[in-house]
Amino acid sequence: ALTPIFLEELQWETTRASRRSLLRMDFDASSCYDRIIPSIASLAARSFGQHQALCFIHATFLRQAKYFLKTKLGLSDEEFSHCPLHPIYGTGQGSANSPVIWVLISSRLFDAHAARAYGATFFSPDRSLQLQMFMIGFVDDSNACVNDFANPNQSPTVLLQRATADAQLWNDLLCCSGGALEIPKCAYHLAHYDFSAAGAPVLKTLPLQQDAVKIREPSKLDPTSLKYLSPYVARKTLGCSKSPSTNFKASLQHIASIAKGKSEAVLKNFISAESAHRYYYSVFLPSVTYSFPTNTIPERHLRKVQNESIRPILNRMGYARSIPHAIVYGPQ
């Protein structure tokens, strides 16, 4: 799950090192699995070599499946199923094959988007290496970026125009496949550098560009604007808070909140030393350190969070409050 976050961090780090502009858009698909059209799913699967008999079995199952409602009162006597007058689309949110089907469909959509989109191009300092990036996705969360890396005199207006074209293209591709964007959850960051009289780089905030990237939806007459985020405002994606600047406050607050909650869970419940030890390594550490590989939080801030949250867990393990942490965390 951290792979898209690693790529995002590399994009922002390249932007900060080169002082070149970059516009990055985050998209969220609305009701991803429920909007899958089975016939398009079969076509996507056939394009990857799946046997037609498997596609036929899957389509027949969806057409003949009968659905019941299950509540605390029991299973309903009435049922509903697919019919020409009231078709049921989607492959089901809880279906085991829905993730694979969406991978097949989104892969073809990504290929179609890359064939027509501007995308972003990155060069090595000596121009010997070149990398083009288009859509990057993780299930229903996807992102795209545009830049003008080869041009030293970059214009935010050009990037906004390219971003609008790429965003509209992705929206149209999703609509053609039966999907749609959850516009209120979509946003974009624009990193653009200006220089002071002394030559110091300044990451500019462009408040007048809030309605610059607009998407036309088939069901609406007027275009809808994507939300503009300041480069100093972090956006949470896949459990990590990222922004073009090196501002780590949002990430630190999120980590501190998780650590506090996990620590209070131990404090409010009596558990043995062995259980506390198992909880620390299997629950506390993975949840707190999940975003560490993509963060740039100074050690002193993390130590403060640790000192405030680790005490109840150590007490449950049997350690006294006076024992130095250097001994607790030392080699066995």
TAVENFEN-V44340 format. One record per pair of residues at least 12 apart in sequence whose ideal C-beta (glycine too) atoms are under 8 Angstrom apart, sorted by the first residue. I is the first residue (numbers start at 0). J is the second residue. D is the distance in Angstrom with one decimal. If there is no record, write none. Layout:
I;J;D
I;J;D
This chain:
0;137;6.4
0;237;5.3
0;238;7.5
1;237;7.2
1;239;7.5
1;289;7.9
1;290;7.9
1;292;6.3
1;293;6.5
2;137;7.5
3;135;5.4
3;136;7.5
3;137;5.1
3;140;7.6
3;142;6.9
3;236;7.3
3;237;6.5
4;236;6.6
4;237;5.9
4;239;4.8
4;241;6.8
4;290;7.7
4;293;4.7
5;292;7.2
5;293;6.2
6;132;7.7
6;135;5.9
7;23;7.2
7;142;7.1
7;236;7.3
7;241;5.5
7;293;7.8
8;241;6.8
8;293;4.9
10;23;6.7
10;119;7.4
10;121;7.9
10;132;7.6
10;144;6.2
11;190;7.0
11;241;7.1
11;242;7.8
11;243;5.3
13;121;5.9
14;146;7.9
14;190;5.1
14;243;6.6
15;190;8.0
15;243;7.6
15;245;7.5
17;148;7.5
18;192;4.6
18;200;5.2
19;146;6.4
19;147;7.7
19;148;5.4
19;153;6.4
19;192;7.7
20;146;6.2
20;147;6.9
20;153;4.4
20;155;6.5
20;158;5.9
20;189;7.4
20;190;6.2
20;191;4.5
20;192;6.9
21;119;6.7
21;144;5.9
21;145;7.7
21;146;4.7
21;158;7.8
21;189;7.8
21;190;5.0
21;243;7.4
22;144;6.4
22;145;5.2
22;146;7.1
22;155;7.9
22;158;4.5
22;159;6.9
22;161;7.7
22;162;4.8
22;187;6.2
22;188;7.2
22;189;4.8
22;190;7.6
23;142;6.3
23;143;7.5
23;144;4.3
23;187;6.4
23;188;5.0
23;190;7.8
23;243;7.9
24;142;6.2
24;143;5.2
24;144;7.0
24;162;6.1
24;165;7.4
24;166;5.8
24;185;7.1
24;186;7.6
24;187;4.2
24;212;7.2
24;225;6.8
25;140;7.3
25;141;7.8
25;142;4.9
25;185;6.3
25;186;5.6
25;187;7.0
25;234;6.4
25;236;6.3
26;140;7.4
26;141;4.8
26;142;6.6
26;143;7.3
26;166;7.7
26;169;6.4
26;180;5.9
26;185;5.2
27;139;6.3
27;140;6.0
27;180;6.9
27;181;4.4
27;184;3.9
27;185;6.0
28;139;3.9
28;140;7.9
28;141;7.4
28;173;6.6
28;178;5.4
28;179;7.2
28;180;6.6
28;181;6.8
29;178;7.2
29;179;4.6
29;180;6.4
29;181;4.2
30;89;7.7
30;179;7.8
31;101;6.2
31;138;6.9
31;139;3.8
31;178;7.0
32;89;5.8
32;90;5.8
32;91;6.4
32;92;5.1
32;94;7.2
32;97;4.4
32;101;6.5
33;88;7.2
33;89;3.9
33;91;7.9
33;92;6.5
34;88;6.5
34;89;6.2
34;177;5.0
34;178;4.9
34;179;6.6
35;88;6.9
35;89;5.3
35;90;5.1
35;97;7.2
35;100;6.2
35;101;6.7
35;104;6.8
35;177;6.3
35;178;7.7
36;88;5.7
36;176;7.0
36;177;4.0
37;57;7.4
37;58;5.4
37;61;5.3
37;88;7.3
37;90;6.8
38;58;7.4
39;104;6.5
39;176;5.6
39;177;6.3
40;57;7.8
40;90;6.6
40;100;4.8
40;103;7.1
40;104;6.3
41;54;4.1
41;57;7.2
41;58;6.0
43;100;7.5
43;103;4.2
43;104;4.7
43;106;7.7
43;107;5.4
44;100;7.2
44;103;5.5
46;103;7.8
46;107;6.5
47;103;5.9
47;106;7.9
57;96;7.3
61;81;6.7
61;87;7.6
61;90;6.9
62;81;5.2
63;80;7.2
63;81;7.7
64;80;6.3
64;81;7.2
65;78;4.7
65;79;7.6
65;80;4.8
66;78;6.3
66;79;5.4
66;80;6.5
66;87;7.9
88;177;6.6
98;138;7.0
101;138;6.9
101;139;7.6
104;176;6.0
105;136;5.7
105;141;7.6
108;134;7.8
108;169;7.9
108;172;4.9
108;173;7.0
108;176;6.2
109;133;6.8
109;134;4.6
109;136;6.9
111;172;5.7
112;133;5.9
112;134;5.1
112;143;7.7
112;165;7.6
112;168;6.0
112;169;5.7
112;172;6.0
113;133;4.1
113;134;7.0
115;168;5.8
116;133;5.5
116;134;7.7
116;143;7.1
116;164;7.5
116;165;4.6
116;168;5.7
116;169;7.8
117;145;5.1
117;161;4.2
117;164;6.6
117;165;5.7
118;131;5.5
118;132;6.0
118;133;4.3
118;143;7.2
118;144;7.5
118;145;6.6
118;165;7.2
119;131;7.2
119;132;5.0
119;133;8.0
119;144;4.4
119;145;5.6
119;146;4.5
119;148;7.3
120;132;7.8
120;146;6.8
120;148;5.4
120;149;7.2
121;146;7.7
121;148;5.8
122;148;5.8
122;149;6.8
132;144;6.4
134;169;6.8
137;237;6.3
140;236;6.7
140;237;6.8
141;169;7.6
142;236;7.7
143;165;5.5
143;166;7.4
143;169;6.7
145;158;5.5
145;161;4.3
145;162;5.0
145;165;6.0
146;158;6.8
153;191;7.3
155;189;6.4
155;191;5.0
155;205;6.3
155;208;6.8
158;189;6.9
158;191;7.8
159;189;7.5
159;208;6.3
159;211;4.4
159;212;6.2
162;187;6.6
162;212;5.2
163;211;7.4
163;212;5.1
163;213;6.3
163;214;7.8
166;212;5.9
166;214;5.5
166;225;6.6
167;214;5.6
167;215;6.5
170;214;5.0
170;215;7.7
170;216;7.0
174;216;7.8
174;217;5.8
179;216;7.7
180;214;7.1
180;216;7.8
182;214;6.8
182;216;7.4
182;223;5.0
182;225;7.2
183;226;7.8
185;225;5.1
185;226;6.9
186;225;6.1
186;226;4.1
186;227;7.3
186;228;5.2
186;234;6.1
187;212;5.8
187;225;5.5
187;226;7.4
187;227;6.4
187;228;6.8
188;228;5.2
188;230;6.0
188;234;7.0
188;242;6.8
188;243;5.4
189;205;6.2
189;208;6.6
189;227;7.2
189;230;6.9
189;243;7.9
190;202;6.4
190;230;5.2
190;243;3.7
191;203;5.0
191;205;6.8
202;230;5.1
202;231;7.5
202;243;6.5
202;244;5.7
203;230;7.7
204;229;4.9
204;230;6.4
204;231;6.9
205;227;7.7
206;229;7.9
208;227;5.8
209;224;7.1
209;226;7.8
209;227;4.2
210;224;4.3
210;227;7.7
211;224;7.9
211;227;7.1
212;224;6.8
212;225;4.5
212;227;7.5
213;225;7.3
228;242;7.7
230;242;6.3
230;243;3.9
230;244;5.3
231;244;4.9
231;246;5.5
233;246;6.5
233;248;7.7
233;249;3.7
233;250;6.9
235;249;7.4
235;253;7.4
238;289;6.0
238;290;6.1
239;289;8.0
239;290;4.4
239;293;5.5
239;294;7.5
240;253;5.9
240;290;7.8
241;293;7.2
245;295;5.9
247;294;6.4
247;295;5.8
247;296;4.7
247;297;7.8
247;300;7.7
250;290;6.3
250;294;5.1
250;296;6.1
251;296;5.5
251;300;5.6
251;301;8.0
251;304;7.3
253;290;7.6
254;287;6.0
254;290;7.0
254;294;8.0
254;296;7.5
254;301;7.6
254;304;6.2
255;304;4.8
255;307;7.7
255;308;7.7
257;286;5.5
257;287;5.5
258;283;7.6
258;287;5.0
258;304;5.5
258;305;7.5
258;307;7.6
258;308;3.9
259;307;7.3
259;308;5.7
261;282;6.5
261;283;4.9
261;286;6.2
261;287;6.9
261;308;7.3
262;283;7.7
262;308;4.1
262;309;7.1
262;310;7.7
262;311;5.1
262;312;6.3
263;311;7.5
265;278;6.6
265;311;5.0
265;312;5.2
265;315;5.5
266;311;4.1
270;315;5.9
271;315;8.0
272;315;6.6
272;316;5.1
272;317;4.6
274;315;7.9
275;312;5.9
275;315;3.7
275;316;4.7
276;316;5.6
278;312;7.3
279;312;5.4
279;316;7.3
283;312;6.5
287;308;8.0
306;324;7.9
309;324;7.9
313;327;6.4
